[in-house]
Amino acid sequence: MTVHEMQREILKIKAEKDICILAHSYQSREITEIADFTGDSYSLSVQAKSAKQSTVLMCGVRFMAETVKILSPQKTVLLANPSAGCPMAEQMDKELIEGVKRQYPDYTVVAYINTTAELKTICDVCVTSSSAVSIVRKLPGENILFIPDCNLGDYVAKQVPEKNIKLLRGGCPIHARVTAADVEAAKTAHPRAKLLVHPECRPEVLKSADFVGSTSAIEKYARESEDSEFIIGTEISIAHHLSYDSPDKRFYPLSKDLICPNMKATSLVDVYRAVSGTGGELIDLDAETVCKARRCIDKMIELG
């Protein structure tokens, strides 16, 4: 079966079985082409909530599928590739953060959405990379424990200096591997290009950026900008997608190492098997976890 034949078969089966396919922006082009919605983790969860289909197939990583289930507990939620996890989401567990909370009882716990459902159950509010600054600024308390990404947390702390933000050592190993030397090399190779960077990157990288923002914000900036060359400081898929969307412009990955193996774990064959009923994993969260984890997400929606 060719790629196009498989895509057509997936579209046929998902229509017959009432399946909504969600694809994170870091997925391959052949997957985003057959998805009902493509975007970042939070926007996909919102789309899943409003989708009319009874079954949702997540082409992304586990915490994203869990978030869909939390917001749409009545729907059947599938993860296309069961092995697709997220190192950042798995760095800190409930026991660890409960211990930190005991040490800092007057701190508001702000959890990046890139966390497990279990950890969300003990957090006060959830944030995305696009909403973190505005939400932290709106919180009534001065003391904030920001988890798990210390790079995003540092970025937020610089934008909201009136808050006392405590960080733990954690974050995205893919974004964190990019260095100032990578920036210098990319700027030397492409001197006219604007540098667009995700806030999960190190502070030394953000310092040199022309624009810092979430994946969707980077895409929007690049599409709407009058400039024609861009260095993309996030997962390499975004440079590829932007090249298709704006072929008259040039997009260069900040580093060839900006590849997330967990996002790349999902293949079109995985999607085909999941819609066919021979693959994927059913995401099952107990009612108590859904209820408790939902609180910090609802707070995010309220403040965001």
C-alpha positions as CSV (number, residue, x, y, z in Angstrom):
1,M,0.0,0.0,0.0
2,T,1.4,3.4,-0.9
3,V,1.3,6.4,1.4
4,H,-1.5,8.0,-0.6
5,E,-3.5,4.7,-0.6
6,M,-3.1,4.4,3.1
7,Q,-4.2,8.0,3.7
8,R,-7.3,7.4,1.6
9,E,-8.1,4.2,3.5
10,I,-7.6,6.0,6.9
11,L,-10.0,8.8,5.8
12,K,-12.6,6.2,4.7
13,I,-12.4,4.2,8.0
14,K,-12.4,7.1,10.3
15,A,-15.6,8.4,8.6
16,E,-17.2,5.0,9.0
17,K,-16.2,4.6,12.6
18,D,-16.9,8.2,13.7
19,I,-13.3,8.9,14.6
20,C,-11.7,12.4,15.0
21,I,-7.9,12.4,14.3
22,L,-5.8,14.9,16.2
23,A,-2.2,15.5,15.2
24,H,0.3,17.6,17.1
25,S,2.2,20.1,15.0
26,Y,5.4,18.0,15.5
27,Q,3.9,15.0,13.6
28,S,5.0,14.2,10.1
29,R,3.4,15.8,7.1
30,E,1.7,12.5,6.0
31,I,-0.1,12.4,9.3
32,T,-1.1,16.1,9.5
33,E,-2.5,15.8,6.0
34,I,-5.2,13.4,7.2
35,A,-5.9,14.9,10.6
36,D,-9.1,16.7,11.5
37,F,-7.2,19.2,13.6
38,T,-3.5,20.0,13.9
39,G,-2.0,22.2,16.6
40,D,-0.3,22.3,20.0
41,S,-1.4,20.1,22.9
42,Y,-3.9,22.4,24.5
43,S,-5.6,23.5,21.2
44,L,-6.0,19.9,20.3
45,S,-7.7,19.1,23.6
46,V,-10.1,22.0,23.1
47,Q,-10.8,20.8,19.5
48,A,-11.4,17.3,20.9
49,K,-14.0,18.6,23.4
50,S,-16.0,20.3,20.6
51,A,-15.6,17.6,18.0
52,K,-18.8,15.7,17.2
53,Q,-17.1,12.4,16.8
54,S,-17.4,9.8,19.7
55,T,-13.8,8.6,19.4
56,V,-10.7,10.7,19.4
57,L,-7.3,9.4,18.1
58,M,-4.3,11.3,19.3
59,C,-1.2,11.4,17.1
60,G,1.2,12.8,19.7
61,V,2.4,11.7,23.1
62,R,0.7,10.2,26.1
63,F,0.1,13.4,28.3
64,M,-1.7,14.9,25.3
65,A,-4.1,11.9,25.1
66,E,-4.6,12.1,28.8
67,T,-5.5,15.8,28.6
68,V,-8.0,15.0,25.9
69,K,-9.6,12.4,28.2
70,I,-9.7,14.8,31.1
71,L,-11.6,17.4,29.1
72,S,-13.8,14.8,27.3
73,P,-14.2,11.9,29.7
74,Q,-17.3,10.6,27.9
75,K,-15.4,10.0,24.7
76,T,-13.2,7.1,23.7
77,V,-9.6,8.3,23.5
78,L,-6.9,6.4,21.7
79,L,-3.1,7.1,21.6
80,A,-1.9,6.1,18.1
81,N,1.5,4.8,19.4
82,P,1.6,3.5,23.0
83,S,5.3,4.0,23.3
84,A,5.1,7.7,22.6
85,G,5.8,9.3,25.9
86,C,7.3,12.7,26.9
87,P,10.5,12.8,29.0
88,M,9.6,16.2,30.4
89,A,6.1,15.1,31.5
90,E,7.7,12.0,33.2
91,Q,10.5,13.8,35.0
92,M,8.5,14.8,38.1
93,D,5.9,12.6,39.8
94,K,3.2,13.3,42.3
95,E,5.3,12.1,45.3
96,L,8.1,14.4,44.5
97,I,6.0,17.5,44.2
98,E,3.9,16.7,47.3
99,G,7.3,16.7,49.1
100,V,8.2,20.1,47.6
101,K,4.7,21.5,48.5
102,R,5.3,20.5,52.1
103,Q,8.5,22.6,52.1
104,Y,6.8,25.5,50.5
105,P,3.2,25.4,51.7
106,D,2.4,29.0,50.7
107,Y,3.5,28.6,47.0
108,T,0.9,28.3,44.2
109,V,1.9,25.3,42.1
110,V,1.8,26.1,38.4
111,A,2.1,23.1,36.1
112,Y,3.0,23.3,32.5
113,I,0.5,21.3,30.5
114,N,3.4,18.9,29.6
115,T,2.7,16.9,32.8
116,T,1.0,13.6,33.6
117,A,-2.7,13.5,34.6
118,E,-1.6,12.2,38.0
119,L,0.7,15.1,38.7
120,K,-2.0,17.6,37.6
121,T,-4.2,16.3,40.4
122,I,-2.2,18.2,43.0
123,C,-1.4,21.4,41.1
124,D,-3.3,24.7,41.4
125,V,-3.3,25.8,37.8
126,C,-2.1,24.6,34.4
127,V,-0.5,26.7,31.7
128,T,0.7,26.4,28.1
129,S,3.8,28.1,26.7
130,S,1.5,30.7,25.1
131,S,-0.5,31.5,28.3
132,A,2.1,31.0,31.0
133,V,3.1,34.6,31.4
134,S,-0.4,36.1,31.4
135,I,-1.7,33.5,33.8
136,V,1.2,33.7,36.3
137,R,0.8,37.5,36.2
138,K,-2.9,37.2,37.2
139,L,-2.4,34.8,40.1
140,P,-3.1,36.5,43.5
141,G,-0.2,35.0,45.4
142,E,3.4,36.3,45.1
143,N,5.1,32.9,45.6
144,I,5.0,30.5,42.6
145,L,6.4,27.0,42.2
146,F,6.7,26.5,38.4
147,I,7.0,22.9,37.1
148,P,8.5,21.1,35.3
149,D,10.3,23.2,32.7
150,C,13.0,25.4,34.3
151,N,13.7,27.2,31.0
152,L,10.1,28.1,30.4
153,G,9.9,29.0,34.1
154,D,13.0,31.3,33.8
155,Y,11.4,33.0,30.8
156,V,8.2,33.6,32.8
157,A,10.1,34.9,35.8
158,K,11.9,37.5,33.6
159,Q,8.5,38.6,32.2
160,V,6.8,38.7,35.6
161,P,9.6,40.0,37.9
162,E,7.0,41.0,40.6
163,K,6.4,37.3,41.4
164,N,8.8,35.1,43.4
165,I,9.1,32.1,41.1
166,K,10.8,28.9,42.4
167,L,12.1,26.5,39.7
168,L,13.1,22.9,39.8
169,R,15.6,21.3,37.5
170,G,13.6,19.8,34.6
171,G,12.5,20.5,31.1
172,C,12.5,19.4,27.5
173,P,15.7,17.6,26.7
174,I,15.3,18.3,23.0
175,H,14.9,22.1,23.3
176,A,17.5,22.2,26.1
177,R,20.3,20.7,24.0
178,V,20.4,23.8,21.7
179,T,23.3,26.1,22.7
180,A,24.5,29.7,22.0
181,A,27.1,28.1,19.7
182,D,24.2,26.7,17.6
183,V,22.7,30.1,17.4
184,E,26.0,31.7,16.3
185,A,26.5,29.0,13.6
186,A,22.9,29.4,12.3
187,K,23.1,33.2,12.2
188,T,26.5,33.0,10.4
189,A,25.0,30.7,7.8
190,H,21.8,32.7,7.4
191,P,22.6,36.3,8.4
192,R,19.4,37.8,7.0
193,A,17.1,35.3,8.8
194,K,15.0,36.1,11.8
195,L,15.5,33.8,14.8
196,L,12.2,32.4,16.2
197,V,12.6,30.4,19.4
198,H,10.4,28.3,21.7
199,P,10.7,29.3,25.4
200,E,11.7,25.7,26.3
201,C,15.1,26.6,25.0
202,R,17.9,27.8,27.3
203,P,18.0,31.5,28.4
204,E,21.2,32.0,26.4
205,V,19.3,31.0,23.2
206,L,16.3,33.1,24.0
207,K,18.5,36.1,24.6
208,S,19.5,36.1,20.9
209,A,16.0,35.5,19.5
210,D,14.1,38.0,17.4
211,F,10.9,36.4,18.6
212,V,10.1,34.0,21.5
213,G,6.8,32.1,21.5
214,S,4.9,28.9,21.5
215,T,4.8,26.6,18.5
216,S,1.6,28.1,17.2
217,A,2.9,31.6,17.8
218,I,6.1,30.9,15.9
219,E,4.1,29.6,13.0
220,K,1.8,32.6,13.0
221,Y,4.7,35.0,13.2
222,A,6.5,33.3,10.3
223,R,3.4,33.2,8.0
224,E,2.4,36.8,8.7
225,S,5.9,38.4,8.6
226,E,7.1,40.4,5.6
227,D,10.6,38.8,6.1
228,S,11.5,35.9,3.9
229,E,14.0,33.9,5.9
230,F,13.7,32.4,9.3
231,I,15.7,30.2,11.7
232,I,13.2,28.0,13.5
233,G,14.2,27.2,17.1
234,T,11.8,24.4,17.9
235,E,11.2,20.8,16.7
236,I,12.4,20.4,13.2
237,S,8.9,19.5,11.9
238,I,7.8,23.1,12.2
239,A,10.4,24.3,9.7
240,H,9.2,21.5,7.3
241,H,5.5,22.4,7.7
242,L,6.2,26.1,7.2
243,S,8.1,25.4,4.0
244,Y,5.0,23.7,2.6
245,D,2.7,26.5,3.9
246,S,4.9,29.3,2.6
247,P,7.1,28.0,-0.2
248,D,8.1,31.5,-1.2
249,K,10.0,31.8,2.1
250,R,13.0,30.0,3.5
251,F,13.0,28.1,6.9
252,Y,16.1,26.8,8.5
253,P,16.1,24.6,11.6
254,L,18.2,26.1,14.4
255,S,19.8,22.7,14.9
256,K,19.6,19.4,13.1
257,D,19.4,17.8,16.6
258,L,16.0,19.4,17.3
259,I,14.2,16.1,16.6
260,C,11.8,14.6,19.2
261,P,12.0,10.8,19.0
262,N,8.7,10.4,20.9
263,M,6.9,12.6,18.4
264,K,8.5,10.8,15.5
265,A,7.5,7.4,17.0
266,T,4.1,7.7,15.5
267,S,3.9,6.5,11.9
268,L,1.1,6.6,9.3
269,V,1.0,2.8,9.7
270,D,0.3,3.3,13.5
271,V,-2.6,5.6,12.6
272,Y,-4.0,3.1,10.1
273,R,-3.8,0.3,12.6
274,A,-5.4,2.4,15.3
275,V,-8.4,3.4,13.2
276,S,-8.7,-0.2,12.0
277,G,-8.9,-1.5,15.5
278,T,-5.6,-3.5,15.4
279,G,-3.4,-1.0,17.2
280,G,-3.3,2.1,19.4
281,E,-4.0,2.2,23.1
282,L,-7.2,3.1,24.9
283,I,-6.6,5.9,27.4
284,D,-8.5,5.0,30.6
285,L,-8.4,7.4,33.6
286,D,-10.4,6.8,36.8
287,A,-13.1,9.3,37.7
288,E,-11.2,10.7,40.7
289,T,-8.1,11.5,38.6
290,V,-10.2,13.1,35.9
291,C,-12.0,15.2,38.5
292,K,-8.9,16.4,40.3
293,A,-6.8,16.9,37.2
294,R,-9.6,18.9,35.6
295,R,-9.5,21.5,38.3
296,C,-6.1,23.0,37.3
297,I,-7.1,22.9,33.6
298,D,-10.4,24.7,34.4
299,K,-8.4,27.3,36.3
300,M,-6.2,27.8,33.3
301,I,-9.3,28.3,31.1
302,E,-10.7,30.8,33.6
303,L,-7.5,32.8,33.8
304,G,-6.4,32.4,30.2
